[in-house]
Each structure stands twice: as C-alpha cells, then as structure tokens.
C-alpha cells in the first residue's frame, strides 16, 4: 500500500498524518516533506492509519528526530498499532522517541 503523508501546521507545531506503508519506497518522501518545513519547533506524527513499517521506515523517523533535535526541538509519535509499536520496543526506539497512545 502506498504511503499518504498529510501535513498540517498550527503555529510552530507540524502535525503529520500517515496512512499506508512506510517502507523503502516511501521513506524518502516522508523525510523530505517533514524536514523541509521551516520554523517548526515541534513535530507530532500520527500513525493511527500506518499499516506497516520496515527498517528504512524506522530510519526515516530517526532522520526526522535528528533534524528536529539539532534545532533543540521535539518529536512525538502517537497512535502506533500494537504490531508497529512492538518494533519500536524491540529496537529500543521507545527510549529515543516520545511515544503517546
């Protein structure tokens, strides 16, 4: 399934809604869209409609995190489905990212 990335901005917060599969074919698009946003202090990624994440998808989250952290700002990931959240737990990325239910 193709990845759909919807961006919405409220002041200095960028809301990112993901739908579909975040994989080798779609991770570059996500990184480019999110990292190109200017003047953002916080990024909230909604993963409620995210179906699948592979290792390159995890890499996209890490890239976005590093980019926003260089500016001294924050990244929140919310709405992970249990099978995707398990990947974050296994890789200890739950200790890196702020993950909300």
Backbone bond lengths (Angstrom), bond angles and torsions (degrees), N, CA, C in turn:
res aa  C-N    CA-C-N  psi(-1)  N-CA   C-N-CA  omega(-1)  CA-C   N-CA-C  phi
1 X - - - 1.452 - - 1.532 108.88 -
2 X 1.281 116.16 136.51 1.458 122.81 179.57 1.527 110.43 -68.92
3 X 1.339 116.01 152.61 1.461 120.88 178.32 1.524 109.86 -91.75
4 X 1.314 115.43 132.72 1.461 121.56 173.80 1.523 107.18 -110.74
5 X 1.333 116.24 127.59 1.460 122.24 -178.40 1.527 108.24 -118.53
6 X 1.321 116.94 115.32 1.463 121.95 176.85 1.523 108.79 -111.41
7 X 1.331 115.75 127.41 1.462 121.28 179.27 1.524 109.58 -110.27
8 X 1.316 114.69 139.53 1.462 121.83 176.90 1.521 107.09 -140.86
9 X 1.291 115.94 135.26 1.453 119.51 -176.49 1.522 110.86 -117.58
10 X 1.317 115.26 134.79 1.461 122.08 173.41 1.521 106.30 -129.21
11 X 1.322 115.24 105.71 1.462 122.88 -176.20 1.527 109.49 55.49
12 X 1.323 118.59 -117.41 1.469 120.71 -176.23 1.528 112.63 -100.01
13 X 1.335 117.57 14.19 1.467 122.31 178.59 1.528 109.21 -110.45
14 X 1.323 115.08 130.89 1.456 121.54 176.72 1.522 108.33 -104.87
15 X 1.338 116.25 121.84 1.457 122.01 176.45 1.520 108.22 -99.56
16 X 1.330 115.88 127.99 1.458 122.16 -178.02 1.523 107.91 -119.57
17 X 1.332 116.23 120.54 1.465 121.23 176.86 1.524 108.22 -106.66
18 X 1.331 116.14 124.48 1.455 121.58 -179.69 1.521 110.60 -108.94
19 X 1.324 114.92 140.72 1.462 120.49 176.42 1.520 108.28 -141.85
20 X 1.332 116.78 127.91 1.464 121.00 178.27 1.513 112.14 111.31
21 X 1.342 115.34 -144.45 1.467 122.09 -175.19 1.524 110.79 -110.31
22 X 1.325 115.74 128.66 1.462 121.64 174.89 1.521 106.99 -101.52
23 X 1.328 115.84 103.23 1.458 120.52 -173.74 1.524 111.31 -144.35
24 X 1.316 116.16 -165.32 1.461 122.03 -176.77 1.531 112.02 -58.39
25 X 1.321 117.23 -27.88 1.459 121.06 -178.75 1.521 113.72 -84.47
26 X 1.314 118.24 -17.33 1.462 120.18 -172.40 1.526 115.26 -124.05
27 X 1.329 118.20 -10.37 1.462 119.43 -174.13 1.524 112.47 -64.97
28 X 1.323 117.84 -34.23 1.465 121.34 -178.51 1.533 110.52 -64.05
29 X 1.334 116.45 -42.62 1.471 120.94 179.33 1.528 110.57 -59.93
30 X 1.331 116.69 -45.07 1.465 120.68 179.57 1.517 110.58 -60.78
31 X 1.334 117.06 -49.71 1.470 120.67 -179.09 1.524 111.11 -58.74
32 X 1.329 117.06 -46.30 1.461 120.75 -177.82 1.524 111.88 -63.13
33 X 1.327 116.72 -45.26 1.469 120.08 -178.86 1.525 111.65 -63.24
34 X 1.325 116.55 -47.15 1.465 120.28 -175.35 1.524 111.07 -74.02
35 X 1.324 117.72 -45.44 1.459 120.32 -176.44 1.523 113.27 -70.83
36 X 1.329 118.28 -16.18 1.461 120.55 179.19 1.528 112.62 -85.07
37 X 1.325 117.80 -9.42 1.471 120.92 179.47 1.528 109.37 -68.54
38 X 1.312 115.82 128.66 1.466 122.05 -177.64 1.533 111.07 -98.57
39 X 1.325 116.22 147.74 1.455 121.36 174.68 1.506 115.16 69.89
40 X 1.325 116.64 23.22 1.463 121.46 -178.69 1.529 109.10 -94.64
41 X 1.334 116.40 134.13 1.464 120.66 178.31 1.522 112.34 -108.06
42 X 1.322 115.87 -18.50 1.465 119.68 -179.70 1.518 108.45 -146.90
43 X 1.331 116.02 140.56 1.456 122.05 176.82 1.519 108.04 -121.51
44 X 1.332 115.93 129.04 1.456 121.50 176.13 1.523 107.12 -118.44
45 X 1.330 116.13 117.01 1.461 121.63 -178.78 1.520 109.06 -104.21
46 X 1.327 115.40 118.07 1.458 122.33 179.10 1.530 108.29 -92.89
47 X 1.318 116.65 118.24 1.468 122.36 -176.14 1.526 112.93 -110.41
48 X 1.327 117.70 16.84 1.469 120.81 -177.88 1.519 112.75 -56.19
49 X 1.339 117.18 -34.18 1.462 121.46 -177.60 1.526 112.62 -105.68
50 X 1.328 116.33 15.87 1.454 121.20 176.55 1.527 108.05 -83.04
51 X 1.323 117.08 125.16 1.464 121.48 -174.79 1.517 113.62 -93.55
52 X 1.335 116.43 -32.25 1.465 120.60 -170.31 1.520 109.65 -153.97
53 X 1.335 115.95 143.30 1.465 122.39 173.78 1.521 107.96 -137.47
54 X 1.344 116.45 129.78 1.466 119.19 172.97 1.529 108.67 -106.75
55 X 1.329 117.18 -172.51 1.463 120.53 -175.62 1.528 112.25 -63.44
56 X 1.329 117.77 -33.62 1.466 119.06 177.90 1.534 110.44 -71.23
57 X 1.318 116.49 -29.44 1.461 120.45 174.43 1.519 111.06 -66.34
58 X 1.333 116.66 -41.54 1.463 120.45 175.08 1.518 109.61 -61.38
59 X 1.333 115.44 -39.35 1.466 120.48 177.42 1.519 112.20 -60.34
60 X 1.330 116.83 -35.27 1.468 120.71 177.50 1.525 110.27 -64.70
61 X 1.331 117.29 -43.57 1.462 120.05 177.15 1.529 110.49 -60.56
62 X 1.334 117.00 -42.16 1.468 121.09 -179.98 1.523 110.60 -64.05
63 X 1.329 117.23 -42.80 1.462 121.30 178.12 1.527 111.83 -59.92
64 X 1.326 116.11 -45.47 1.463 121.00 178.81 1.527 110.09 -63.02
65 X 1.326 116.19 -42.23 1.461 121.66 179.60 1.530 110.59 -61.38
66 X 1.331 116.79 -47.86 1.464 120.43 -179.85 1.520 110.84 -61.37
67 X 1.312 117.20 -41.48 1.460 121.44 -179.16 1.528 111.48 -63.47
68 X 1.317 117.27 -44.96 1.463 120.21 -178.00 1.531 110.73 -74.22
69 X 1.336 117.57 -33.27 1.462 120.83 179.77 1.521 111.62 -69.26
70 X 1.330 118.04 -29.95 1.471 121.32 176.81 1.520 110.28 -60.78
71 X 1.302 116.38 -26.46 1.461 121.88 179.09 1.529 110.94 -92.44
72 X 1.337 116.51 2.55 1.453 121.27 179.54 1.517 113.14 74.12
73 X 1.315 116.60 30.25 1.449 120.72 -173.74 1.524 111.46 -119.30
74 X 1.347 118.31 -171.28 1.455 120.33 -170.87 1.509 116.42 -124.44
75 X 1.335 114.60 157.56 1.460 123.74 177.43 1.525 108.23 -130.85
76 X 1.329 115.80 130.57 1.460 122.23 177.21 1.523 107.88 -122.69
77 X 1.325 116.19 133.61 1.466 121.36 175.20 1.526 106.39 -113.92
78 X 1.321 115.65 126.85 1.470 117.82 -178.30 1.525 110.84 -132.95
79 X 1.341 113.64 155.75 1.454 121.21 173.77 1.519 115.22 76.47
80 X 1.320 117.84 29.08 1.471 119.77 179.08 1.524 110.68 -69.51
81 X 1.312 116.07 133.44 1.466 120.63 173.59 1.525 108.36 -69.28
82 X 1.332 118.08 153.01 1.469 121.03 -175.55 1.533 114.02 -53.17
83 X 1.335 119.05 -41.93 1.462 119.87 -177.30 1.533 111.72 -70.97
84 X 1.321 117.67 -26.06 1.466 120.31 176.21 1.532 109.97 -82.91
85 X 1.320 116.55 -40.04 1.464 120.07 178.11 1.522 110.35 -59.72
86 X 1.316 117.09 -35.28 1.464 121.84 179.08 1.534 110.79 -58.98
87 X 1.335 117.31 -37.59 1.465 121.44 177.76 1.528 110.12 -63.00
88 X 1.334 116.45 -41.70 1.464 120.57 178.16 1.527 110.87 -64.28
89 X 1.337 116.74 -37.54 1.468 120.72 179.31 1.530 111.54 -69.13
90 X 1.330 116.89 -44.42 1.463 121.95 -178.53 1.534 111.01 -62.86
91 X 1.325 116.02 -37.96 1.467 120.68 -177.10 1.530 112.83 -89.51
92 X 1.329 117.19 2.31 1.463 123.82 -177.43 1.525 113.64 63.83
93 X 1.318 117.69 15.88 1.460 120.24 177.66 1.528 111.74 -71.96
94 X 1.328 116.51 -15.04 1.461 119.44 174.46 1.528 110.99 -66.56
95 X 1.337 116.70 -17.84 1.462 121.67 177.01 1.533 111.18 -87.34
96 X 1.323 116.76 -16.01 1.464 122.46 -179.66 1.525 110.54 -93.00
97 X 1.319 115.82 -48.73 1.464 121.18 -176.17 1.515 111.45 -93.24
98 X 1.329 115.46 152.05 1.457 120.78 169.76 1.528 106.06 -83.83
99 X 1.340 116.32 112.83 1.458 121.27 -176.36 1.527 108.94 -111.49
100 X 1.323 114.94 125.81 1.462 121.41 178.61 1.516 109.35 -114.00
101 X 1.325 115.87 152.36 1.469 121.20 178.64 1.501 111.90 -69.46
